Amino acid sequence: MEHNSGKHSDAFTYMRRPVELKWYEQFSEPQQAIEVEKKIKGWSRKKKIAIIENRWGDLPNLSKNYTQHGSSTGSD
């Protein structure tokens, strides 16, 4: 709600509104959430789509060699 309300005008999402939540996970420790967020930010678009679509079993194949599946640039 804060992202879409524009509460923080210096936030990354401010000029990208409206934003839509696609996936989330709850953590008991903020540091755990930060670590997972940083890890996911480094993933390919295909891996991110797989977790949004709850296809966790696809992650190992998408991790092996991105050139086998196409790069994360272009029309992916």
PDB file of N, CA, C and O in Angstrom:
ATOM      1  N   MET A   1       0.828  -1.196   0.000  1.00  0.00           N
ATOM      2  CA  MET A   1       0.000   0.000   0.000  1.00  0.00           C
ATOM      3  C   MET A   1       0.871   1.259   0.000  1.00  0.00           C
ATOM      4  O   MET A   1       0.558   2.247  -0.663  1.00  0.00           O
ATOM      5  N   GLU A   2       1.977   1.199   0.763  1.00  0.00           N
ATOM      6  CA  GLU A   2       2.848   2.380   0.813  1.00  0.00           C
ATOM      7  C   GLU A   2       3.444   2.694  -0.556  1.00  0.00           C
ATOM      8  O   GLU A   2       3.570   3.862  -0.922  1.00  0.00           O
ATOM      9  N   HIS A   3       3.813   1.656  -1.317  1.00  0.00           N
ATOM     10  CA  HIS A   3       4.386   1.892  -2.645  1.00  0.00           C
ATOM     11  C   HIS A   3       3.374   2.603  -3.544  1.00  0.00           C
ATOM     12  O   HIS A   3       3.724   3.572  -4.218  1.00  0.00           O
ATOM     13  N   ASN A   4       2.150   2.145  -3.561  1.00  0.00           N
ATOM     14  CA  ASN A   4       1.144   2.732  -4.449  1.00  0.00           C
ATOM     15  C   ASN A   4       0.637   4.079  -3.962  1.00  0.00           C
ATOM     16  O   ASN A   4       0.163   4.881  -4.765  1.00  0.00           O
ATOM     17  N   SER A   5       0.725   4.342  -2.680  1.00  0.00           N
ATOM     18  CA  SER A   5       0.261   5.631  -2.161  1.00  0.00           C
ATOM     19  C   SER A   5       1.251   6.753  -2.450  1.00  0.00           C
ATOM     20  O   SER A   5       0.898   7.931  -2.394  1.00  0.00           O
ATOM     21  N   GLY A   6       2.500   6.380  -2.761  1.00  0.00           N
ATOM     22  CA  GLY A   6       3.518   7.393  -3.007  1.00  0.00           C
ATOM     23  C   GLY A   6       4.041   8.011  -1.722  1.00  0.00           C
ATOM     24  O   GLY A   6       4.536   9.138  -1.724  1.00  0.00           O
ATOM     25  N   LYS A   7       3.931   7.277  -0.633  1.00  0.00           N
ATOM     26  CA  LYS A   7       4.338   7.790   0.682  1.00  0.00           C
ATOM     27  C   LYS A   7       5.788   8.254   0.703  1.00  0.00           C
ATOM     28  O   LYS A   7       6.116   9.251   1.347  1.00  0.00           O
ATOM     29  N   HIS A   8       6.662   7.530  -0.005  1.00  0.00           N
ATOM     30  CA  HIS A   8       8.083   7.866  -0.016  1.00  0.00           C
ATOM     31  C   HIS A   8       8.485   8.295  -1.428  1.00  0.00           C
ATOM     32  O   HIS A   8       8.716   7.447  -2.290  1.00  0.00           O
ATOM     33  N   SER A   9       8.567   9.581  -1.666  1.00  0.00           N
ATOM     34  CA  SER A   9       8.843  10.087  -3.011  1.00  0.00           C
ATOM     35  C   SER A   9      10.246   9.759  -3.502  1.00  0.00           C
ATOM     36  O   SER A   9      10.522   9.892  -4.694  1.00  0.00           O
ATOM     37  N   ASP A  10      11.132   9.337  -2.617  1.00  0.00           N
ATOM     38  CA  ASP A  10      12.491   8.972  -3.026  1.00  0.00           C
ATOM     39  C   ASP A  10      12.648   7.468  -3.252  1.00  0.00           C
ATOM     40  O   ASP A  10      13.751   6.999  -3.535  1.00  0.00           O
ATOM     41  N   ALA A  11      11.561   6.711  -3.131  1.00  0.00           N
ATOM     42  CA  ALA A  11      11.620   5.261  -3.291  1.00  0.00           C
ATOM     43  C   ALA A  11      11.714   4.879  -4.771  1.00  0.00           C
ATOM     44  O   ALA A  11      11.233   5.603  -5.643  1.00  0.00           O
ATOM     45  N   PHE A  12      12.340   3.736  -5.037  1.00  0.00           N
ATOM     46  CA  PHE A  12      12.499   3.219  -6.398  1.00  0.00           C
ATOM     47  C   PHE A  12      11.150   3.091  -7.103  1.00  0.00           C
ATOM     48  O   PHE A  12      11.044   3.371  -8.297  1.00  0.00           O
ATOM     49  N   THR A  13      10.132   2.673  -6.377  1.00  0.00           N
ATOM     50  CA  THR A  13       8.829   2.413  -6.994  1.00  0.00           C
ATOM     51  C   THR A  13       7.980   3.665  -7.206  1.00  0.00           C
ATOM     52  O   THR A  13       6.927   3.585  -7.839  1.00  0.00           O
ATOM     53  N   TYR A  14       8.403   4.805  -6.700  1.00  0.00           N
ATOM     54  CA  TYR A  14       7.575   6.006  -6.748  1.00  0.00           C
ATOM     55  C   TYR A  14       7.140   6.346  -8.176  1.00  0.00           C
ATOM     56  O   TYR A  14       5.962   6.611  -8.415  1.00  0.00           O
ATOM     57  N   MET A  15       8.065   6.340  -9.112  1.00  0.00           N
ATOM     58  CA  MET A  15       7.751   6.685 -10.506  1.00  0.00           C
ATOM     59  C   MET A  15       7.280   5.463 -11.303  1.00  0.00           C
ATOM     60  O   MET A  15       7.041   5.567 -12.506  1.00  0.00           O
ATOM     61  N   ARG A  16       7.148   4.324 -10.651  1.00  0.00           N
ATOM     62  CA  ARG A  16       6.753   3.091 -11.333  1.00  0.00           C
ATOM     63  C   ARG A  16       5.370   2.621 -10.864  1.00  0.00           C
ATOM     64  O   ARG A  16       5.024   1.450 -11.019  1.00  0.00           O
ATOM     65  N   ARG A  17       4.608   3.509 -10.309  1.00  0.00           N
ATOM     66  CA  ARG A  17       3.280   3.161  -9.801  1.00  0.00           C
ATOM     67  C   ARG A  17       2.286   3.077 -10.933  1.00  0.00           C
ATOM     68  O   ARG A  17       2.455   3.770 -11.936  1.00  0.00           O
ATOM     69  N   PRO A  18       1.261   2.263 -10.821  1.00  0.00           N
ATOM     70  CA  PRO A  18       0.981   1.387  -9.693  1.00  0.00           C
ATOM     71  C   PRO A  18       1.847   0.122  -9.753  1.00  0.00           C
ATOM     72  O   PRO A  18       2.192  -0.358 -10.833  1.00  0.00           O
ATOM     73  N   VAL A  19       2.178  -0.391  -8.612  1.00  0.00           N
ATOM     74  CA  VAL A  19       2.920  -1.647  -8.531  1.00  0.00           C
ATOM     75  C   VAL A  19       1.940  -2.747  -8.122  1.00  0.00           C
ATOM     76  O   VAL A  19       0.948  -2.492  -7.439  1.00  0.00           O
ATOM     77  N   GLU A  20       2.237  -3.961  -8.550  1.00  0.00           N
ATOM     78  CA  GLU A  20       1.380  -5.101  -8.250  1.00  0.00           C
ATOM     79  C   GLU A  20       2.223  -6.192  -7.611  1.00  0.00           C
ATOM     80  O   GLU A  20       3.225  -6.623  -8.182  1.00  0.00           O
ATOM     81  N   LEU A  21       1.824  -6.633  -6.444  1.00  0.00           N
ATOM     82  CA  LEU A  21       2.535  -7.689  -5.736  1.00  0.00           C
ATOM     83  C   LEU A  21       2.319  -9.009  -6.459  1.00  0.00           C
ATOM     84  O   LEU A  21       1.182  -9.433  -6.665  1.00  0.00           O
ATOM     85  N   LYS A  22       3.410  -9.658  -6.844  1.00  0.00           N
ATOM     86  CA  LYS A  22       3.331 -10.923  -7.560  1.00  0.00           C
ATOM     87  C   LYS A  22       3.671 -12.108  -6.678  1.00  0.00           C
ATOM     88  O   LYS A  22       3.148 -13.204  -6.884  1.00  0.00           O
ATOM     89  N   TRP A  23       4.536 -11.904  -5.702  1.00  0.00           N
ATOM     90  CA  TRP A  23       5.003 -13.001  -4.838  1.00  0.00           C
ATOM     91  C   TRP A  23       5.505 -12.406  -3.539  1.00  0.00           C
ATOM     92  O   TRP A  23       6.033 -11.294  -3.527  1.00  0.00           O
ATOM     93  N   TYR A  24       5.349 -13.123  -2.460  1.00  0.00           N
ATOM     94  CA  TYR A  24       5.926 -12.687  -1.198  1.00  0.00           C
ATOM     95  C   TYR A  24       6.200 -13.904  -0.324  1.00  0.00           C
ATOM     96  O   TYR A  24       5.651 -14.986  -0.535  1.00  0.00           O
ATOM     97  N   GLU A  25       7.037 -13.699   0.630  1.00  0.00           N
ATOM     98  CA  GLU A  25       7.331 -14.709   1.642  1.00  0.00           C
ATOM     99  C   GLU A  25       7.534 -13.967   2.949  1.00  0.00           C
ATOM    100  O   GLU A  25       8.066 -12.857   2.961  1.00  0.00           O
ATOM    101  N   GLN A  26       7.119 -14.566   4.035  1.00  0.00           N
ATOM    102  CA  GLN A  26       7.282 -13.941   5.346  1.00  0.00           C
ATOM    103  C   GLN A  26       8.509 -14.517   6.043  1.00  0.00           C
ATOM    104  O   GLN A  26       8.807 -15.705   5.924  1.00  0.00           O
ATOM    105  N   PHE A  27       9.210 -13.660   6.766  1.00  0.00           N
ATOM    106  CA  PHE A  27      10.408 -14.045   7.501  1.00  0.00           C
ATOM    107  C   PHE A  27      10.290 -13.555   8.930  1.00  0.00           C
ATOM    108  O   PHE A  27       9.655 -12.537   9.205  1.00  0.00           O
ATOM    109  N   SER A  28      10.911 -14.294   9.833  1.00  0.00           N
ATOM    110  CA  SER A  28      10.892 -13.877  11.240  1.00  0.00           C
ATOM    111  C   SER A  28      11.989 -12.856  11.516  1.00  0.00           C
ATOM    112  O   SER A  28      11.889 -12.071  12.459  1.00  0.00           O
ATOM    113  N   GLU A  29      13.030 -12.865  10.697  1.00  0.00           N
ATOM    114  CA  GLU A  29      14.147 -11.938  10.881  1.00  0.00           C
ATOM    115  C   GLU A  29      14.314 -11.061   9.638  1.00  0.00           C
ATOM    116  O   GLU A  29      14.375 -11.587   8.528  1.00  0.00           O
ATOM    117  N   PRO A  30      14.390  -9.743   9.797  1.00  0.00           N
ATOM    118  CA  PRO A  30      14.568  -8.857   8.646  1.00  0.00           C
ATOM    119  C   PRO A  30      15.802  -9.200   7.806  1.00  0.00           C
ATOM    120  O   PRO A  30      15.776  -9.058   6.583  1.00  0.00           O
ATOM    121  N   GLN A  31      16.860  -9.641   8.440  1.00  0.00           N
ATOM    122  CA  GLN A  31      18.084  -9.968   7.702  1.00  0.00           C
ATOM    123  C   GLN A  31      17.861 -11.120   6.725  1.00  0.00           C
ATOM    124  O   GLN A  31      18.435 -11.139   5.636  1.00  0.00           O
ATOM    125  N   GLN A  32      17.027 -12.076   7.119  1.00  0.00           N
ATOM    126  CA  GLN A  32      16.697 -13.181   6.211  1.00  0.00           C
ATOM    127  C   GLN A  32      15.987 -12.649   4.966  1.00  0.00           C
ATOM    128  O   GLN A  32      16.301 -13.060   3.848  1.00  0.00           O
ATOM    129  N   ALA A  33      15.052 -11.755   5.152  1.00  0.00           N
ATOM    130  CA  ALA A  33      14.310 -11.176   4.033  1.00  0.00           C
ATOM    131  C   ALA A  33      15.248 -10.422   3.094  1.00  0.00           C
ATOM    132  O   ALA A  33      15.122 -10.526   1.874  1.00  0.00           O
ATOM    133  N   ILE A  34      16.172  -9.677   3.648  1.00  0.00           N
ATOM    134  CA  ILE A  34      17.130  -8.916   2.837  1.00  0.00           C
ATOM    135  C   ILE A  34      18.002  -9.862   2.023  1.00  0.00           C
ATOM    136  O   ILE A  34      18.255  -9.607   0.846  1.00  0.00           O
ATOM    137  N   GLU A  35      18.465 -10.951   2.633  1.00  0.00           N
ATOM    138  CA  GLU A  35      19.310 -11.917   1.927  1.00  0.00           C
ATOM    139  C   GLU A  35      18.568 -12.567   0.770  1.00  0.00           C
ATOM    140  O   GLU A  35      19.122 -12.708  -0.321  1.00  0.00           O
ATOM    141  N   VAL A  36      17.320 -12.964   0.995  1.00  0.00           N
ATOM    142  CA  VAL A  36      16.535 -13.592  -0.067  1.00  0.00           C
ATOM    143  C   VAL A  36      16.243 -12.579  -1.174  1.00  0.00           C
ATOM    144  O   VAL A  36      16.320 -12.920  -2.354  1.00  0.00           O
ATOM    145  N   GLU A  37      15.914 -11.353  -0.814  1.00  0.00           N
ATOM    146  CA  GLU A  37      15.644 -10.323  -1.816  1.00  0.00           C
ATOM    147  C   GLU A  37      16.867 -10.097  -2.699  1.00  0.00           C
ATOM    148  O   GLU A  37      16.736 -10.006  -3.919  1.00  0.00           O
ATOM    149  N   LYS A  38      18.044 -10.005  -2.106  1.00  0.00           N
ATOM    150  CA  LYS A  38      19.266  -9.802  -2.888  1.00  0.00           C
ATOM    151  C   LYS A  38      19.532 -10.981  -3.809  1.00  0.00           C
ATOM    152  O   LYS A  38      19.955 -10.798  -4.951  1.00  0.00           O
ATOM    153  N   LYS A  39      19.287 -12.191  -3.320  1.00  0.00           N
ATOM    154  CA  LYS A  39      19.498 -13.379  -4.135  1.00  0.00           C
ATOM    155  C   LYS A  39      18.560 -13.368  -5.341  1.00  0.00           C
ATOM    156  O   LYS A  39      18.995 -13.595  -6.470  1.00  0.00           O
ATOM    157  N   ILE A  40      17.279 -13.105  -5.104  1.00  0.00           N
ATOM    158  CA  ILE A  40      16.293 -13.129  -6.178  1.00  0.00           C
ATOM    159  C   ILE A  40      16.550 -12.018  -7.189  1.00  0.00           C
ATOM    160  O   ILE A  40      16.321 -12.215  -8.382  1.00  0.00           O
ATOM    161  N   LYS A  41      17.016 -10.866  -6.747  1.00  0.00           N
ATOM    162  CA  LYS A  41      17.326  -9.777  -7.673  1.00  0.00           C
ATOM    163  C   LYS A  41      18.376 -10.187  -8.697  1.00  0.00           C
ATOM    164  O   LYS A  41      18.394  -9.652  -9.806  1.00  0.00           O
ATOM    165  N   GLY A  42      19.257 -11.135  -8.345  1.00  0.00           N
ATOM    166  CA  GLY A  42      20.281 -11.600  -9.262  1.00  0.00           C
ATOM    167  C   GLY A  42      19.823 -12.707 -10.198  1.00  0.00           C
ATOM    168  O   GLY A  42      20.571 -13.109 -11.089  1.00  0.00           O
ATOM    169  N   TRP A  43      18.620 -13.200 -10.015  1.00  0.00           N
ATOM    170  CA  TRP A  43      18.114 -14.296 -10.830  1.00  0.00           C
ATOM    171  C   TRP A  43      17.668 -13.813 -12.198  1.00  0.00           C
ATOM    172  O   TRP A  43      17.411 -12.627 -12.406  1.00  0.00           O
ATOM    173  N   SER A  44      17.581 -14.758 -13.127  1.00  0.00           N
ATOM    174  CA  SER A  44      17.059 -14.458 -14.461  1.00  0.00           C
ATOM    175  C   SER A  44      15.552 -14.199 -14.370  1.00  0.00           C
ATOM    176  O   SER A  44      14.899 -14.573 -13.396  1.00  0.00           O
ATOM    177  N   ARG A  45      15.030 -13.565 -15.387  1.00  0.00           N
ATOM    178  CA  ARG A  45      13.589 -13.317 -15.459  1.00  0.00           C
ATOM    179  C   ARG A  45      12.814 -14.639 -15.434  1.00  0.00           C
ATOM    180  O   ARG A  45      11.764 -14.731 -14.798  1.00  0.00           O
ATOM    181  N   LYS A  46      13.332 -15.660 -16.126  1.00  0.00           N
ATOM    182  CA  LYS A  46      12.647 -16.957 -16.171  1.00  0.00           C
ATOM    183  C   LYS A  46      12.544 -17.581 -14.782  1.00  0.00           C
ATOM    184  O   LYS A  46      11.519 -18.179 -14.452  1.00  0.00           O
ATOM    185  N   LYS A  47      13.575 -17.454 -13.974  1.00  0.00           N
ATOM    186  CA  LYS A  47      13.521 -17.986 -12.616  1.00  0.00           C
ATOM    187  C   LYS A  47      12.517 -17.212 -11.772  1.00  0.00           C
ATOM    188  O   LYS A  47      11.787 -17.804 -10.977  1.00  0.00           O
ATOM    189  N   LYS A  48      12.476 -15.897 -11.936  1.00  0.00           N
ATOM    190  CA  LYS A  48      11.526 -15.082 -11.177  1.00  0.00           C
ATOM    191  C   LYS A  48      10.089 -15.447 -11.554  1.00  0.00           C
ATOM    192  O   LYS A  48       9.223 -15.537 -10.683  1.00  0.00           O
ATOM    193  N   ILE A  49       9.834 -15.655 -12.836  1.00  0.00           N
ATOM    194  CA  ILE A  49       8.501 -16.057 -13.283  1.00  0.00           C
ATOM    195  C   ILE A  49       8.149 -17.424 -12.710  1.00  0.00           C
ATOM    196  O   ILE A  49       7.002 -17.660 -12.330  1.00  0.00           O
ATOM    197  N   ALA A  50       9.121 -18.320 -12.646  1.00  0.00           N
ATOM    198  CA  ALA A  50       8.870 -19.656 -12.093  1.00  0.00           C
ATOM    199  C   ALA A  50       8.401 -19.569 -10.636  1.00  0.00           C
ATOM    200  O   ALA A  50       7.480 -20.292 -10.255  1.00  0.00           O
ATOM    201  N   ILE A  51       9.003 -18.710  -9.817  1.00  0.00           N
ATOM    202  CA  ILE A  51       8.541 -18.635  -8.424  1.00  0.00           C
ATOM    203  C   ILE A  51       7.188 -17.934  -8.332  1.00  0.00           C
ATOM    204  O   ILE A  51       6.375 -18.275  -7.474  1.00  0.00           O
ATOM    205  N   ILE A  52       6.938 -16.964  -9.200  1.00  0.00           N
ATOM    206  CA  ILE A  52       5.628 -16.306  -9.216  1.00  0.00           C
ATOM    207  C   ILE A  52       4.545 -17.333  -9.539  1.00  0.00           C
ATOM    208  O   ILE A  52       3.458 -17.303  -8.963  1.00  0.00           O
ATOM    209  N   GLU A  53       4.852 -18.239 -10.461  1.00  0.00           N
ATOM    210  CA  GLU A  53       3.897 -19.263 -10.887  1.00  0.00           C
ATOM    211  C   GLU A  53       3.963 -20.527 -10.027  1.00  0.00           C
ATOM    212  O   GLU A  53       3.361 -21.548 -10.357  1.00  0.00           O
ATOM    213  N   ASN A  54       4.704 -20.441  -8.919  1.00  0.00           N
ATOM    214  CA  ASN A  54       4.828 -21.538  -7.968  1.00  0.00           C
ATOM    215  C   ASN A  54       5.397 -22.806  -8.617  1.00  0.00           C
ATOM    216  O   ASN A  54       4.974 -23.918  -8.303  1.00  0.00           O
ATOM    217  N   ARG A  55       6.355 -22.622  -9.520  1.00  0.00           N
ATOM    218  CA  ARG A  55       7.015 -23.743 -10.194  1.00  0.00           C
ATOM    219  C   ARG A  55       8.418 -23.903  -9.632  1.00  0.00           C
ATOM    220  O   ARG A  55       9.403 -23.782 -10.361  1.00  0.00           O
ATOM    221  N   TRP A  56       8.507 -24.173  -8.346  1.00  0.00           N
ATOM    222  CA  TRP A  56       9.787 -24.278  -7.657  1.00  0.00           C
ATOM    223  C   TRP A  56      10.645 -25.394  -8.237  1.00  0.00           C
ATOM    224  O   TRP A  56      11.871 -25.287  -8.237  1.00  0.00           O
ATOM    225  N   GLY A  57      10.026 -26.462  -8.729  1.00  0.00           N
ATOM    226  CA  GLY A  57      10.759 -27.578  -9.297  1.00  0.00           C
ATOM    227  C   GLY A  57      11.526 -27.228 -10.561  1.00  0.00           C
ATOM    228  O   GLY A  57      12.458 -27.939 -10.936  1.00  0.00           O
ATOM    229  N   ASP A  58      11.146 -26.135 -11.227  1.00  0.00           N
ATOM    230  CA  ASP A  58      11.836 -25.704 -12.451  1.00  0.00           C
ATOM    231  C   ASP A  58      13.148 -24.977 -12.165  1.00  0.00           C
ATOM    232  O   ASP A  58      13.987 -24.843 -13.056  1.00  0.00           O
ATOM    233  N   LEU A  59      13.330 -24.515 -10.951  1.00  0.00           N
ATOM    234  CA  LEU A  59      14.502 -23.689 -10.643  1.00  0.00           C
ATOM    235  C   LEU A  59      15.831 -24.387 -10.924  1.00  0.00           C
ATOM    236  O   LEU A  59      16.725 -23.750 -11.481  1.00  0.00           O
ATOM    237  N   PRO A  60      16.010 -25.661 -10.570  1.00  0.00           N
ATOM    238  CA  PRO A  60      17.311 -26.281 -10.873  1.00  0.00           C
ATOM    239  C   PRO A  60      17.651 -26.268 -12.368  1.00  0.00           C
ATOM    240  O   PRO A  60      18.789 -25.978 -12.737  1.00  0.00           O
ATOM    241  N   ASN A  61      16.689 -26.577 -13.220  1.00  0.00           N
ATOM    242  CA  ASN A  61      16.954 -26.552 -14.660  1.00  0.00           C
ATOM    243  C   ASN A  61      17.248 -25.149 -15.159  1.00  0.00           C
ATOM    244  O   ASN A  61      18.093 -24.963 -16.035  1.00  0.00           O
ATOM    245  N   LEU A  62      16.571 -24.181 -14.618  1.00  0.00           N
ATOM    246  CA  LEU A  62      16.784 -22.799 -15.041  1.00  0.00           C
ATOM    247  C   LEU A  62      18.098 -22.253 -14.497  1.00  0.00           C
ATOM    248  O   LEU A  62      18.584 -21.226 -14.970  1.00  0.00           O
ATOM    249  N   SER A  63      18.671 -22.921 -13.519  1.00  0.00           N
ATOM    250  CA  SER A  63      19.916 -22.473 -12.911  1.00  0.00           C
ATOM    251  C   SER A  63      21.157 -23.057 -13.569  1.00  0.00           C
ATOM    252  O   SER A  63      22.239 -22.479 -13.467  1.00  0.00           O
ATOM    253  N   LYS A  64      21.017 -24.191 -14.242  1.00  0.00           N
ATOM    254  CA  LYS A  64      22.189 -24.911 -14.738  1.00  0.00           C
ATOM    255  C   LYS A  64      23.007 -24.103 -15.724  1.00  0.00           C
ATOM    256  O   LYS A  64      24.212 -23.937 -15.535  1.00  0.00           O
ATOM    257  N   ASN A  65      22.384 -23.605 -16.761  1.00  0.00           N
ATOM    258  CA  ASN A  65      23.121 -22.871 -17.781  1.00  0.00           C
ATOM    259  C   ASN A  65      22.136 -21.999 -18.542  1.00  0.00           C
ATOM    260  O   ASN A  65      21.377 -22.499 -19.371  1.00  0.00           O
ATOM    261  N   TYR A  66      22.141 -20.712 -18.270  1.00  0.00           N
ATOM    262  CA  TYR A  66      21.137 -19.841 -18.865  1.00  0.00           C
ATOM    263  C   TYR A  66      21.219 -19.800 -20.381  1.00  0.00           C
ATOM    264  O   TYR A  66      20.226 -19.462 -21.026  1.00  0.00           O
ATOM    265  N   THR A  67      22.371 -20.133 -20.987  1.00  0.00           N
ATOM    266  CA  THR A  67      22.468 -20.115 -22.443  1.00  0.00           C
ATOM    267  C   THR A  67      21.636 -21.226 -23.065  1.00  0.00           C
ATOM    268  O   THR A  67      21.266 -21.137 -24.236  1.00  0.00           O
ATOM    269  N   GLN A  68      21.334 -22.275 -22.299  1.00  0.00           N
ATOM    270  CA  GLN A  68      20.473 -23.337 -22.806  1.00  0.00           C
ATOM    271  C   GLN A  68      19.025 -22.872 -22.905  1.00  0.00           C
ATOM    272  O   GLN A  68      18.248 -23.418 -23.689  1.00  0.00           O
ATOM    273  N   HIS A  69      18.666 -21.882 -22.127  1.00  0.00           N
ATOM    274  CA  HIS A  69      17.284 -21.421 -22.060  1.00  0.00           C
ATOM    275  C   HIS A  69      17.106 -20.018 -22.627  1.00  0.00           C
ATOM    276  O   HIS A  69      15.988 -19.503 -22.643  1.00  0.00           O
ATOM    277  N   GLY A  70      18.153 -19.406 -23.081  1.00  0.00           N
ATOM    278  CA  GLY A  70      18.088 -18.033 -23.554  1.00  0.00           C
ATOM    279  C   GLY A  70      18.468 -17.071 -22.453  1.00  0.00           C
ATOM    280  O   GLY A  70      18.247 -17.349 -21.275  1.00  0.00           O
ATOM    281  N   SER A  71      19.026 -15.967 -22.822  1.00  0.00           N
ATOM    282  CA  SER A  71      19.449 -14.983 -21.820  1.00  0.00           C
ATOM    283  C   SER A  71      18.227 -14.288 -21.251  1.00  0.00           C
ATOM    284  O   SER A  71      17.114 -14.450 -21.752  1.00  0.00           O
ATOM    285  N   SER A  72      18.447 -13.513 -20.202  1.00  0.00           N
ATOM    286  CA  SER A  72      17.334 -12.806 -19.568  1.00  0.00           C
ATOM    287  C   SER A  72      17.078 -11.448 -20.221  1.00  0.00           C
ATOM    288  O   SER A  72      16.296 -10.649 -19.706  1.00  0.00           O
ATOM    289  N   THR A  73      17.731 -11.188 -21.347  1.00  0.00           N
ATOM    290  CA  THR A  73      17.466  -9.943 -22.070  1.00  0.00           C
ATOM    291  C   THR A  73      16.585 -10.249 -23.268  1.00  0.00           C
ATOM    292  O   THR A  73      16.421 -11.409 -23.646  1.00  0.00           O
ATOM    293  N   GLY A  74      16.035  -9.242 -23.845  1.00  0.00           N
ATOM    294  CA  GLY A  74      15.228  -9.438 -25.041  1.00  0.00           C
ATOM    295  C   GLY A  74      13.791  -9.718 -24.695  1.00  0.00           C
ATOM    296  O   GLY A  74      13.211  -9.049 -23.839  1.00  0.00           O
ATOM    297  N   SER A  75      13.204 -10.707 -25.355  1.00  0.00           N
ATOM    298  CA  SER A  75      11.763 -10.928 -25.231  1.00  0.00           C
ATOM    299  C   SER A  75      11.391 -11.979 -24.209  1.00  0.00           C
ATOM    300  O   SER A  75      10.281 -12.507 -24.276  1.00  0.00           O
ATOM    301  N   ASP A  76      12.248 -12.310 -23.276  1.00  0.00           N
ATOM    302  CA  ASP A  76      11.914 -13.305 -22.235  1.00  0.00           C
ATOM    303  C   ASP A  76      10.810 -12.831 -21.354  1.00  0.00           C
ATOM    304  O   ASP A  76      10.407 -13.542 -20.433  1.00  0.00           O
TER     305      ASP A  76
END
